[in-house]
Amino acid sequence: MEHIDVAVIGGGQSGLAAAHSLRALGLTPVVLEASEQAAGSWPGYYDSLTLFSPAAHSSLPGMPFGGDPARYPHRDEVVAYLLRHADRLDADIRTRTRVREVRAADEGFTLSLADGERVSARAVVAASGTFGRPHRPGLPGLDSFAGKVLHAADHRSPEPYAGQRVVVVGAGNSAVQIAAELAEKARVTLASRHPVRFARQCTFGRDLHWWLTRTGLDVLPVGHFLNAPPRQPVIDDGRYRASIAANAPDQRPLFTGVDGAKVTWADGSTEEVDTVLLATGYRPDLSYLAPLGALDAHGHPRHHEGMSLTHRGLAYVGLEWQRSLSSNSLRGVGRDAARTARRIAAHLAREHEAGPGAGGPLRG
């Protein structure tokens, strides 16, 4: 069985940022990426996806995004950037290498791979993102819907929906972006439990992310929020508000029931719908950690600021609100990765002094 320093599970933006930070501290990470290239989930997103942060605020540590710093890169530009970053990164990146499960061992962890091989690692960084686990909420009657039910993860372009009656469920950036695009080809309603909240993309000639950085809100620790992290608004340059104002798409409260292909709206009216598209987000894709007991009943990691609360030597990078608003974004994941790498390095140093067994489950 091969023995390695640190296994980084996931080769997208979070895994690359983690590997860069670990290399900077003299460690030897091995990045295990399930897909065919070190670009994570980005190649699977819908064709028109465009970043809401400009290139100047969309770089990983070690390499600027390049090009016009004020532009908003589209999906394919991000894929190309991540591949360039991976090529320049002095790390062992193994694509088509899916981790099936992770178990505790005397000297760290044992990783079982999809091809039947096993790898021993002194530490593990889970950086596998969320795209592999789309969130499909239990909506009233949707299980019996006679039309198509898709998730944003299944969506690529508006052409297949031409002429259809479509309901997009959600109130976030992707929901609004997809609904507005589909409305050019189909009759679309944006339905959600909460009204869409908008934030101006530019204020006084400066992009929102410039203001977030300048004020420190981008890195404000999640603990500063008294209850739960706030719902993030839809970042808009005016186009999306104009689209909704023109009823393309129209906006309504979430439907209250489904009967065959008909949905019932909150006002009691009914109509036939061809497709319901769920733009309802994602959840951490961490099922491979289930054998460790590192996840709660909902599959969420038990952690504090990215460090496991169940196992020494287990850490996370790229979780939503891991430490701050920007934790799972290109602009912010590098900060969390550097912090996590320092803690992993300190753990491995202590483990070396303490001897075998120091990386096992936490007790007490």
N, C-alpha and C positions, 0 to 999 in steps of 0.2 A: 504494500500500500504506500502510495506517495505521501510524503510528509512536507507540509508547506508552512510558512509563517502565518499569513493572514489570507483567508479566503474571502473575497469580495463577491457576493452573489448579486449579479446584475451588472451589465456593461453599458448602461445608458448614462445620462448626465450625472446621476448620483454615484454610480459605480466608478465612473472615470474621475470624478472629483475626489472620491475616497482614495482611489489608487494613487492619484497625484500627491495627496497629502501624506499618505503612508510612505511613499517613496522619498519624500522630502525629509522624513525622519529616519531614513536608513533601513526601513523595513522592506520586505520583499513580498508584496501582495500578488496573488493570482486571481484574476478577474474571470468569473465563470458566467458566461452570457448564453442564454437559451437559444436566441435567434441566430441568424446567419451573419450579423454584423454588429459592431459595437456602436449602436445608435439607439438602443433601448426601444421604447414604444413609439418613438417619433415616426418611423415609416408607416405605422398602422393608423395614424390619425387621418381625418378626412382631408380631402385634397386642398381645400381652400383655407385651411387653418393658418392663421397669421398671429404672431406674437403680439401681445398687448404692451410689451415692454420694448423700447428701441434697442438696437444692436449695442449701443454704448452701455446698456444695463443688462446684457444677456450673455455674458461671458463666464466660462468656467475658469478656475485658477490655472495659470500657466500659459494661457493663449487668448488674446483678444478675439472678438468675433470677426472683426475686419469689415472693410467696406464702409459705406456711409454710416456714421454712428447714429444718425437721427432716424434712419429707416426702421420699419417694423418687419423683421424677417419672416418669411413664410416657412411652412413645414419643410420643404425640400432644402432650403438654406440651412435650417437647423440640423437636418440629417447630415449634410455635407460637412458642416462645422464639427459635429461630434466625431465623424470619421477622421477628419484631419487631426483632431485632438487626440484620438486613440492612436493614430499613426505616430504622432510625436511623443507620446507617452512611453517612457522607458519601463514598461511593465508587461508581464505575461498575461495576455488577454486570449482566452479560449472561447471561441464562439461555438455554437451548436452543442453546448454543454449545459444541460438542464440538471439542476439539483432537485432530487426527489425528496430527500429528508435529511435532517441534521440531528445527530444524537450526541449526547455528552460522552466524553471519554476521559481516561485518567490524565491525559496531557492536552486537554482542550476539547476538540470536537471531531466526530467522524461524519463526513458527508457522503451520502449514497447518490450516485449519478444515474441518469436515465439509461445509460448504456451498460449498467451493471457494475461499473468500476466504483471504487471508494477512494476517498482522499482524507487524510488526517490534517487538521489545521489547529494551530495553537490559539487562533482567534478567528472570529467570523464577523464580517460586516454585511448585514442584510440591506441591500440597495436595489431591490427588485421592483420598486415602484408600485403602481396600482392598476395599470392598464389591463393586466391579466385577470382582474376581478371587478368587472363592471357592477355597479350597484343597481339592482332592479327592485325598487320598493314594492311592497304589497299594496297596490292601488285597488280601490273598490271595483270588483267585477272583472278586472283585467285578465285574470286567468281564463275566463270564458269568452274573451273577445274573439270574434270570428275573422277579423282582419289580421294584418301583420303587426307584430310587436317587435320592434328593434331597439337596440341601444345605440347611443352615439358611437360606441366602439365598432359597430357594424356599418356605420355610415361612411360613404366616400364622396359622393357627388349628388347633385339634385336631379340629374337626368332620369333615374328610375322612378321618380315620384311625379313625373309630368302628368298634369290633369287630375291628380288625386286630391282627396280630402285628407289632410294630415293634421294630427295633433302632436305638437312637440311639448313634452313635459319637462319643466325645469325653469329656473330663473337666473342661472349663472351665465358667464361669458359664452360658453359653448352653446348653451340652449338658445340664446339670443342670436348668436352668429349663424347657427344652423337654420333656425326658423326664418330669419331674414333672407338667407340664401334660397331656401326652399320656396319661399313666397314668390319668387320670380318664375317658378315652374308650376306651382300647385296652390291650392287654397289652404292656408295654414292658420292654425290657432296656436298661440303660445299659452299653455295652461300651467298654473303653479299654485301652490298653497299660499305663497307670499307674493306680493307685488314685486316687480323688478325694480331694483335700486340702481341708479346710474351714478357714475363718477366721470367727471370731465377728463378726457385724455390729456388735454393741455390747458393750463391756466397761466395767464400772463406770459405766454410764449414758452412755457416750460412744461415738459412732459410730467405726468403724475409721478413717475418713478424718480425723477429728479427731486421732487418735493418730498417723497417718502424717504429718500436717502438723506436729504438736507436736514429734515426734521428728526431723523432717527426712528421714525415709526416703522420703517422696514425691518429693523432689527430689535424692536421692542419685545422683550421676552413675553411669552404667552402668559406667564404668571401675573403680569400687570393688569390683565383683564379680570374683573371681579367674578364674573360668572363663567361664561364660555366665550371662546373667540368669536368676534362678530362675523356675520355673513358678509362675504366679500361682494362689493358692488360690481356691476357690469361696466367695464371701461369703454367709453364711447366718445367718438369725435363728432357726434351729432347725427350720424347716419342711422343708427339703430333707433334712437328716439323718434326720428322722422319716419322710419318705416312703420313703427308701431302706431304712431299718430295717424298714418295713412291706412291703418288696418291691413298691413302687408308685412308681417302677420298681425291679426287682431290678438288681443290679450284678454284672457278670461280666468276666473278662478278654476281650480281643478274640477274635473267632472266628478259627479257623485255616484255614478253607477254605469254598468255596461250590460246590454242585452243583445246578444248576437253581435252584429256589426254596428249597433247603435250605442251611442254614449248619451248619458243624461247629464245636462249641465245644472249648475246650482240654481238657476231660475226655473227649473222644471222642464225646459225644452229638450227635445231629443233630435238627433240627426245621425245619419250613417257616416261612418269614417272608414277610410281604407287602411290607414297606417297610424299607429301610435309609436312615436319615437321618443325613447327615454333619454333625456340629457340630464341624468340624475347623478352623475359623478361616479366615483370609484372608491374602492376600499383597499387597504394594504394587501398586496398579494404575497402572503407569507405562510401558506399552508405547509411548506417544507419544515417550518419550525414547530409544528404541532407535536411531534414526538418529544420535544424538549419540555413541553408545558410552559412555553414562553409567551403564549397568547391567551387572551381572555376568552370568555364564552362567545364573543362576537368576532373572534379572529383578529382582534387588534393587539399589537405588541404591548406587553407590560414593560414600560420603560420610563425613565426620567431624562428628558433632554437628550434622547438618543442612546442612552446606556441602559442595557437590560436590567430589570429589577429581579430577574430570576437566575441569570447565569453570568458569572465573571467571564470576560473575554468575548461576550456577544454584544454587538452594537448595531445601530441603525443609522442610515443616512437617507434623506429625501422624504421623510414622513411629512404629511401636511401638518403645519403648526408644530413641528418637532421642537422648535425653540421660538420661532417667530413667524410673522406673516410670509416671509420670503423663503422659508425652509425648503419647500419642495419646488423651487423655481430655479431656472438657470442662473439668475442673478444672485441667489442667496444660498444655494446648496453648498458652495465652496466654503463658506464660513462654518457651517455645521460640520462639513467633512474634516476641516482642519482641527476643529475642537475634538471631534470623535477620534481622529487619528492620534492626537496627543494622549488621550485617555487610554487608547489601546496600547500605545507604546509604553506608557507608565505601567499598565497591567502586566505586559509581557516582561518588563524589567523586574517587577516584583515576583512574578511567577518563576523567573530564572533563579532568583535568590531563594525562593521558598521551596522549589522542587516540584515534582509531579503532583497533580491533584489540585493545584491552585486555581485552575480554570473551571472547576465544577460548579454545581448548583449553589446558589446563595442560600444560606440558612440563617434563621433568626432575624 
